[in-house]
Amino acid sequence: MTSASLFAELRSELNVLVTLAQADLRARYGRGGFRIVKWLLDPFALLGIYLILVTFVLDRPGTAPGLSLACAIVPFQLVMATVTNATGAIHARESIILNMKFDRSLIPAATVLTETVAFVASLSMIALMMIAYRVEPTPALVWYPAVFVVNVALAAGIAYPAALFGLWFRELRVFAISLVRAMFFLAPGLVPLAAASSTAESVLRFNPLTGLFEAYRDVFLFGTSPSAFDLLYPLGIGLVLLAVFVPVYRSEQAQFAKVVE
Amino acid sequence: MSAAAITADGIDVRFLFDRYRRVITPTIARLRGHVTEAWGLQDVSFSIGPGEGVALIGPSGSGKTTLLRLLAGVLAPDGGRLVVQGQIGSLLSVKAGLLPTLTGRENAELLAVLGGLSRAEARSSIDRIREESRLGDAFERPVSAFSQGMRARLGFAVANQLEPSILLLDEVHEALDHEFRDEVDRVAQRILSQGGIVVAAGHDHAMLARLSTRALLLRGGRIEEDGEFASVRADYLNEP
């Protein structure tokens, strides 16, 4: 393949990816100027009330508990929403899968792109919590792009097995979503890792969400650089999942039209 | 228009079922017991050259839709060799490839990009699609409110914008009104006169006769007869 034809193919794939995600976003947020408002308010409807409760109503111990919690539930929301979307993504596109040829491996990638766009709005909740607790931004914020990339990579890694799971075990989709939700509670979501016992800490470290949550807290709450392990472990898990499941997905995609109908 | 050609050499399509008769993929079949199989197509060979209109006829479940999906690249053969040369335009499902939550316009843009147009080309073709689909104001409404015929018209208008050299039509075109059937005829004849290929399946033999000079009679996933349309049709109708 020449570099020109490779470039043309990549551009065509990018076109399809963006268009699939755009279709998803239109279905979710509607059309017109109001969609921006809906996009901004959506995360508050999903998570905001819980944060408000923790921050302004409940008297919880620890440093800025509402912000600490936001540093877990915001990145988790990207992973969770991606899994929820991906497990139904193939069946949701049944009509186009049955009608025309296109690269079906872009479907999970499109769900990641859709959820990433949705996720950006939820960062406003972290900003709101920082204001509520008078936590000032520090130079550690320069680490956020790296943390963001790790967050997206982990979501992308989970998207492919989630899409396959939804195809293979459609009736167990809700179970898969509950399983991912359980991962939140098997990570330092409600309290920072430092508040856990040393035994629990050594176990929780194996959960890729742990590093992610801690990295968010380092950047937004404690104003320190995230540790290399906190970034590299979830990134590595995401990349391993992609390396394992993208080929499996690609080998299965020729079967989609048989299964979705 | 690029030269169109289709060659199928001993192609098979196999469906695997679990104990509840749900279709499963080979990967899952390896993990589960009680797997049964059925052949959607078995040892199917034929070739179609430029300018040929071919009808697929046969009883329900004979493999017509499976064969059209193979030609469209929607399915891959489990065995044999299939070569399809040419730009494909297809209308293969009752849902016409449309997503119900999107409007006609949004669906048109999505399908045009999936069909190979750039996003800019897709956007610039929207007015033509709107005009050709004759949906009027409904074009701006969600497709969930469309009738089957409206969906088929939109799907066909998008397929036509892709400038296909191979047009694939399943029974869904039978949902079209007479006025739009004439449009399908006109587009099909244009494709054939330019050296393209039209393959259509259905039970409306009068319509198939207008699109095809040749027919493949399918039964049980195999080609039982391949020949001149009127002759194959007569044999099909005369058989018990």
Interface residues (C-beta under 8 A of the other chain):
Chain A: R11 S12 N15 V16 V18 T19 L20 A23 R26 A27 R31 A92 R93 E94 S95 I96 I97 L98 N99 M100 K101 F102 L167 W168 V248 S251 E252 A254 Q255 A257 K258 V259 E261
Chain B: F15 V23 I24 T25 P26 T27 I28 R69 A72 G73 V74 L75 A76 I88 S90 L91 L92 S93 K95 A96 G97 L98 L99 T101 L102 T103 E106 E109 L110 L111 V113 L114 G115 G116 S118 R119 A122 G155
